[in-house]
Amino acid sequence: MQEISPEELGEQLQNDNDGPLVLDIRHQTDFEEWHIPGSRNVDVYDELTDDPEQAIEPLSDLPSDEQIVTVCAAGVVSQTATAVLRELGYDAVTLTDGMNGWSRVHRHANVPVDIDGILVQVARPGKGCLSHVLVSEGEAAVFDPSHYLDEYDTVLDEYDTVLDEYDAELVGVFDTHAHADHVSGAADLADRHDVPYYLHQRDALSLDATPLEDGTLVSVGSLDIEVIHTPGHSEGSVSFDVDGTALLTGDTLFHDSVGRVELGVEAGIEDADVEGNAATLYESLQRLLDRPDDAVVLPAHDPGSPEPPVTATLAEVKDRNNDLSRDREAFVEELASDIPDHPPNFERVKRTNVGQESVPANELAELELGPNNCAAE
């Protein structure tokens, strides 16, 4: 069977305006919830599963001069689509592992900030995840790394690639909070390099992590990182002020929204209520809004399919983020009442990231499969 790897497809879509036609054959509702940007949906999943000949007519009206990459959830039914298309004379290949494979693609680029070092953003387009690697004077720290596996169950490490690129020694791995949309790779990365894993104690419920406290300064090379406790999205959420020029805000503050406030409550790991969390988040945001307007805001997620670097100054975020213009009462009412769709399997993901559940390696990819829904709106 002809296939294309997620990494190769990602490179083609990133660098080639005349890239292949990505044909998603999943149900329309699944496509609308989460898909590869620019892809086309022809809902023939049932036809391909039950009787592939029924899919011939819907698949016959595609451009004949483009390569077609078929996509489904895990790259199985799309193999049948590829076979049908090739019989019709199309140049068709299957995306290996489907959307599951797409979710593990990573890319990185430097963030334009004026610091005594380098700040690299690592984007995971299929999940909307953003990680960061800070390098200064031969030392490095990684923030919010993902955990993901290839087909051989080997940990792939975009972060080691960055460390090697800058000949830097990892001295610490940090999570801004216990994530709800993906399994953190921070503990594993720290363990492989024998360095501390930092997480606020309110989120490290059953983990052996080095605790973060409000106001603590952590040094990486010549740079100081200030820990700002910004609870609300989770009880242990923190933001990091890097030398007064960059704010790593986790899921507390996005460029166009703010963090959700009900996930920890509904996952059963927080003894709190949604309204109280919303009020706490409002106060946390005020602390961040007092930082310099020219500081670059770097959240842990982007709702689209991010191409790094995804950046905005605090002044720009204040101007475009409607959540920040609400007074306390309106803010609490909005976040406590308007609840978007949950991230897939968020309860198990949350419990895994606080150390209350252990997920077998072969289940991680399926557990994470789906869109990122950590923003309030």
C-alpha atoms as one frame of an Amber mdcrd trajectory, in Angstrom:
protein
   0.000   0.000   0.000   1.302   3.444  -0.952   1.718   5.659   2.131   3.121
   9.039   3.145   4.405   9.753   6.645   2.839  12.535   8.731   6.214  14.261
   8.893   6.624  14.241   5.109   3.084  15.512   4.566   3.710  18.254   7.099
   6.823  19.361   5.242   4.959  19.412   1.918   2.062  21.429   3.311   4.441
  23.835   5.021   6.805  24.440   2.122   4.867  23.775  -1.081   1.949  25.903
  -2.278   1.216  23.158  -4.806   1.098  20.402  -2.227  -1.162  17.373  -2.419
  -4.924  17.348  -1.998  -5.612  16.023   1.480  -8.831  14.010   1.326 -10.471
  13.289   4.674 -12.984  10.435   4.353 -14.282  10.534   7.951 -17.815  11.501
   8.951 -18.527  15.193   8.471 -19.032  15.783  12.195 -15.598  14.305  12.968
 -14.048  16.400  10.204 -15.642  19.613  11.452 -14.379  18.956  14.971 -10.763
  18.325  13.970  -8.968  18.123  10.643  -5.778  18.986   8.778  -6.008  22.615
   7.615  -6.838  22.902   3.906  -8.116  19.337   3.650 -11.293  18.367   1.819
 -13.986  16.176   3.313 -15.854  13.520   1.334 -17.847  11.524   3.874 -17.596
   7.972   2.536 -16.429   6.264   5.715 -19.473   3.987   5.985 -19.428   3.145
   2.286 -15.743   2.206   2.415 -16.366   0.077   5.496 -19.502  -1.697   4.270
 -19.091  -1.892   0.475 -16.196   0.020  -1.156 -17.918  -0.018  -4.554 -20.499
   2.388  -3.139 -17.704   4.935  -2.650 -16.705   4.944  -6.318 -19.198   7.581
  -7.438 -18.530  10.102  -4.610 -14.784   9.711  -5.165 -14.907  10.077  -8.941
 -15.212  13.868  -9.017 -11.733  14.774  -7.728  -8.964  16.684  -9.514  -7.014
  14.307 -11.740  -3.831  16.376 -11.827  -3.053  16.333  -8.077  -1.673  13.714
  -5.768  -4.315  12.762  -3.218  -3.505  11.890   0.390  -6.346   9.998   2.080
  -6.964  10.489   5.781  -9.079   8.789   8.443  -8.671   8.497  12.204  -5.967
   5.827  12.316  -4.985   5.197   8.679  -6.975   1.971   8.218 -10.177   2.798
   6.333  -8.266   5.412   4.339  -6.176   2.575   2.886  -9.360   1.288   1.282
 -10.039   4.791  -0.044  -6.565   4.873  -1.573  -7.134   1.497  -3.237 -10.436
   2.691  -4.743  -8.857   5.928  -5.972  -5.907   4.138  -7.554  -8.287   1.817
  -9.399  -9.982   4.968 -10.726  -6.636   6.189 -12.035  -5.768   8.723  -9.328
  -2.302   9.158  -7.849  -3.340   8.400  -4.275  -1.474   7.564  -1.078  -2.542
   7.039   2.532  -1.457   9.173   5.479   0.268   6.731   7.822  -1.683   6.437
  11.090  -4.209   9.059   9.890  -5.091  11.844  12.290  -3.329   9.886  14.993
  -0.100  10.287  13.033  -0.822  13.925  12.203  -1.162  14.689  15.913   2.482
  13.773  16.562   4.069  16.079  13.963   6.279  18.742  15.563   7.979  21.848
  14.167  10.154  24.484  15.813  11.273  28.061  15.206  12.970  30.819  17.180
  10.855  33.360  19.036  11.945  36.960  18.323  12.720  38.193  21.837  15.559
  40.393  23.091  17.214  38.159  25.690  20.722  36.948  26.450  20.013  33.625
  24.837  17.612  31.828  22.501  13.939  31.005  22.968  12.617  28.282  20.661
   8.938  27.495  20.194   8.018  23.885  19.409   4.593  23.581  17.790   2.494
  20.452  17.484   0.049  21.463  14.723  -2.196  18.422  15.009  -2.942  19.149
  18.683  -2.492  22.912  18.814   0.180  22.443  21.495   3.022  24.924  21.981
   6.188  24.092  23.946   9.233  26.261  24.528  12.951  25.659  24.929  15.053
  28.355  26.597  18.806  28.332  25.941  21.391  30.555  27.635  25.149  30.118
  28.069  25.070  26.420  27.269  22.157  25.608  29.591  18.572  24.901  28.598
  15.099  24.462  30.072  12.064  22.933  28.378   8.528  24.103  29.123   5.349
  22.044  28.551   6.834  19.251  26.419   4.503  16.769  24.750   4.774  13.019
  25.091   4.169  11.012  21.952   5.173   7.722  20.343   6.058   6.516  16.874
   4.940   3.223  15.335   7.759   1.414  17.137   6.727   2.765  20.563   9.919
   4.821  20.735   9.784   8.281  22.263  10.437  10.806  19.513  12.170  13.876
  20.814  11.953  17.182  19.040  13.342  18.698  22.221  16.619  16.775  22.047
  16.914  17.970  18.452  16.775  21.574  19.669  19.238  20.872  22.478  21.658
  19.330  20.013  21.190  22.210  17.582  22.371  24.694  20.211  24.802  22.351
  21.985  22.964  22.990  25.248  22.744  20.926  28.434  19.253  20.463  29.821
  19.052  21.648  33.437  15.295  21.513  34.096  11.892  20.632  32.657   8.808
  22.661  33.580   5.050  22.246  33.219   2.850  25.308  33.569   0.061  23.037
  34.845  -1.419  19.544  34.662  -2.697  19.526  31.091  -6.116  18.205  30.087
  -5.708  17.686  26.336  -2.451  15.743  26.064  -0.193  13.614  28.215   2.804
  15.583  29.433   6.262  14.433  28.439   7.948  16.524  31.117   8.572  13.840
  33.712   9.953  11.394  31.143  12.176  14.040  29.545  13.522  15.084  32.944
  14.140  11.459  33.912  16.057  10.684  30.723  18.340  13.678  31.314  18.485
  13.233  35.100  17.317  16.790  35.789  14.522  18.188  37.980  10.906  18.152
  36.837   9.167  21.311  38.074   5.411  21.510  38.734   3.348  23.416  41.279
   2.459  21.187  44.228  -1.288  21.837  43.817  -1.103  19.988  40.465   1.517
  17.400  41.461  -1.015  15.425  43.464   0.703  12.035  43.201   3.932  12.942
  41.448   7.506  13.252  42.627   8.098  16.741  41.216  10.216  19.657  42.370
   7.592  22.119  43.644   7.223  25.584  42.168   6.220  28.468  44.416   5.043
  31.967  43.631   7.907  34.423  43.354  10.645  31.801  43.058  13.498  32.635
  40.664  15.027  29.822  38.625  18.205  30.502  36.650  19.028  29.130  33.210
  22.441  30.355  32.130  22.409  34.120  32.674  18.599  34.372  32.594  16.236
  34.501  35.554  12.796  32.888  35.287  10.212  34.203  37.744   7.428  31.838
  38.798   3.985  33.492  38.934   1.256  31.374  40.518  -1.793  31.969  38.288
  -4.478  29.463  39.401  -7.937  29.255  37.906  -7.544  26.978  34.915  -6.056
  24.520  37.395  -5.189  25.001  41.037  -1.482  24.689  40.312  -1.294  26.744
  37.135   1.760  28.954  36.923   3.146  31.401  34.379   6.827  32.125  33.829
   8.330  35.570  33.317  11.564  35.155  31.367  13.844  38.100  32.103  10.927
  40.554  31.873  10.622  40.077  28.106   8.586  36.896  27.625   5.573  35.506
  29.481   4.986  31.763  29.238   1.334  31.762  30.257   0.374  28.088  29.895
  -3.414  27.812  29.638  -4.043  30.832  31.848  -3.887  33.430  29.077  -4.213
  32.799  25.352  -3.971  35.453  22.676  -7.727  35.486  22.046  -9.185  33.754
  25.084  -8.422  32.494  28.582  -8.249  29.077  30.203 -11.305  27.014  31.051
 -12.206  26.695  34.711 -14.229  23.490  35.014 -11.927  20.704  33.777 -10.246
  19.880  37.097 -13.592  19.960  38.897 -15.280  17.637  36.410 -12.274  15.308
  36.367 -12.747  14.883  40.119  -9.281  16.097  41.114 -10.178  19.548  42.493
 -12.183  20.271  45.614 -13.494  23.509  44.143 -16.410  24.913  42.185 -16.509
  26.470  38.745 -17.557  29.930  39.914 -14.761  30.034  42.456 -12.225  28.983
  39.845 -13.469  31.700  37.489 -13.042  34.339  40.184  -9.559  33.005  40.956
  -8.627  33.120  37.278  -9.803  36.734  37.053  -7.402  37.683  39.850  -4.568
  35.706  38.247  -5.055  37.533  34.961  -4.782  40.894  36.701  -1.294  39.898
  37.870  -0.262  39.132  34.304  -1.816  42.307  32.910   0.425  44.348  35.202
   3.506  43.093  33.353   5.178  45.285  30.666   3.067  45.816  27.556   5.949
  44.857  25.277   6.412  41.439  26.909   5.784  38.626  24.433   2.899  36.355
  25.472   3.582  32.678  24.753   0.712  30.344  25.721   0.870  26.552  25.772
  -1.806  26.158  23.115  -3.153  27.743  19.970  -6.673  26.789  18.825  -5.677
  26.524  15.169  -2.910  24.514  13.552   0.013  26.650  14.677   3.061  27.396
  12.575   5.820  28.555  14.924   6.484  31.088  16.177   3.019  32.037  17.447
   3.531  35.306  19.341   1.818  38.513  20.430   2.812  41.267  22.807   0.830
  41.787  25.971  -0.433  45.092  24.542  -1.721  43.260  21.458  -3.390  40.603
  23.603  -5.116  43.268  25.707  -6.443  44.854  22.519  -7.811  41.701  20.895
  -8.826  39.456  23.795 -12.445  40.219  24.702 -12.250  38.223  27.943  -9.867
  40.808  29.356 -12.306  43.676  28.912 -14.987  42.150  31.159 -15.376  43.240
  34.757 -15.109  40.617  37.480 -18.835  39.831  37.668 -19.297  39.482  33.921
 -16.101  37.448  33.616 -17.175  34.933  36.256 -20.686  34.639  34.815 -19.391
  34.050  31.279 -16.792  31.428  32.148 -19.037  29.563  34.584 -22.019  29.360
  32.236 -20.660  29.045  28.687 -18.951  25.628  28.680 -17.494  24.496  25.316
 -16.970  20.867  24.274 -14.466  19.053  26.460 -11.105  17.799  25.213 -11.366
  14.064  24.409 -10.701  11.783  27.395  -9.813  14.813  29.501 -10.601  13.021
  32.775  -8.020  10.283  32.141  -5.514  12.745  30.687  -5.849  14.983  33.750
  -5.518  12.058  36.154  -2.448  10.844  34.263  -0.799  14.261  34.426  -1.307
  14.600  38.190   0.012  11.067  38.779  -3.265   9.387  39.715  -3.436   7.085
  36.685  -0.854   5.255  34.596  -1.692   4.807  30.905   0.046   2.005  28.967
   2.324   3.324  26.224   0.290   1.657  23.497  -2.845   3.547  24.621  -1.340
   7.030  24.758  -1.864   7.907  21.096  -5.539   6.901  21.135  -6.079   8.687
  24.449  -4.857  11.976  22.955  -6.639  11.629  19.600  -8.816  14.669  18.992
  -8.806  18.474  19.056  -7.461  20.810  21.699 -10.326  22.438  23.633  -8.588
  24.087  26.587  -9.669  27.656  25.847 -12.831  29.057  27.395 -14.242  30.054
  24.006
